[in-house]
């Protein structure tokens, strides 16, 4: 039976859910608050015609569902895979790296650890002691350590403070924009285990150009080609709950009401909480949403008048406020301008910097870049810059929070959720967004008696316990 479905939210999660529901033969309308699609993966052209990205996004070899989607859209080959190495740069121009070996996992990382000259033998051995629980802890172990911060877990294994500051602080900031004392141990250990168990899982790639042209644009085009409707500039203000406890309509910020048989909310968590009907907010499933909030993050892009790095990969930095960055002039051919460097840097933690003006933020970021490449930047100038602030980006995975993550199916029979905060393997990432969109669509199809395997092969559906 063909049903009408409204999907609210035009990020990767909402776009993925909309496409799968169209593939199942339903009538789908997608609403997006902003004038552009993509959510946290959105991009736009500035007045000079240069692309500006919401954030620095990389693909990991461990991803699956987003690759499946990209192959279906014919854009998988737009991923440019980089050398399998983790490169750390530090103030003063020093650096070290972890380069994987052609060995079965987890042995592929052992040479990288023990051949590294930056850390002492005792420091390396302290890390080795933690490998067993990372690799073989399993879901029950990961769930148990969610009560701890990563910093506390790290110290419980006697891993050195030097490794925490120099190696793991940039990783946790790159992962969720939070320092080790504020992020759940489960997140870091679970992701680390994923990367260790498969040799290419931690390999990274970049799109060859803008996600608006290489990912979200083709995805939106496919939705329209399949008969779906996309309306930008249409945010959601409220929802109506009928007497039989079904959502009967949602109302836009312009006052327009949209009725449908079912609704998928792929909204940022802070926007989602605003639209949940008051009658539901005190109930357990929906009350749990109050535990979630977003993490502030700033992304800065700097255009230089010359090339200051020759590194074609992600870079980590334990000093300053740029834990992860890349020279897009090297990583992304379509962004290269006369061979000059174009640095995109994540600024984190960002909460204390959100109120600073762009000039001061650019000054601090360029100073951090200069400290990592003192010789190359000595005579270089920043000729252009952009600063993108997101007050609430990915959800904050604080210790003890994971048990509150909701399923995509809700207790309301025609209401479904999608987004990185919902239950799936890859948390709040591009893979997590696509996975959550798939599961929201599958939960809806399952509830209406349509096998999801008929749409795109079998996939596990996490059901809300009745």
SULPEHU-V512300 format. One record per run of one state. SS is the DSSP state (hx for helix, st for strand, lp for the rest). FROM is the first residue (numbers start at 1). TO is the last residue. Records with the same first field share a line. If there is no record, write none. Layout:
SS->FROM-TO / FROM-TO
This chain:
lp->1-3 / 9-10 / 24-26 / 32-37 / 42-42 / 46-50 / 54-58 / 61-64 / 74-75 / 82-84 / 90-94 / 100-106 / 115-120 / 130-130 / 137-137 / 148-148 / 157-160 / 177-183 / 198-203 / 208-210 / 215-215 / 226-228 / 232-235 / 242-246 / 253-256 / 259-261 / 266-268 / 276-277 / 282-283 / 292-293 / 295-296 / 305-313 / 318-323 / 332-332 / 336-336 / 338-339 / 341-341 / 348-357 / 373-373 / 378-381 / 391-394 / 396-401 / 405-408 / 410-414 / 418-429 / 448-452 / 457-466
st->4-8 / 11-11 / 27-31 / 38-38 / 43-45 / 51-53 / 59-60 / 79-81 / 85-89 / 95-99 / 149-149 / 184-184 / 204-207 / 229-231 / 236-241 / 247-252 / 257-258 / 262-265 / 294-294 / 297-304 / 314-317 / 324-327 / 337-337 / 340-340 / 342-347 / 382-390 / 395-395 / 409-409 / 415-417
hx->12-23 / 39-41 / 65-73 / 76-78 / 107-114 / 121-129 / 131-136 / 138-147 / 150-156 / 161-176 / 185-197 / 211-214 / 216-225 / 269-275 / 278-281 / 284-291 / 328-331 / 333-335 / 358-372 / 374-377 / 402-404 / 430-447 / 453-456
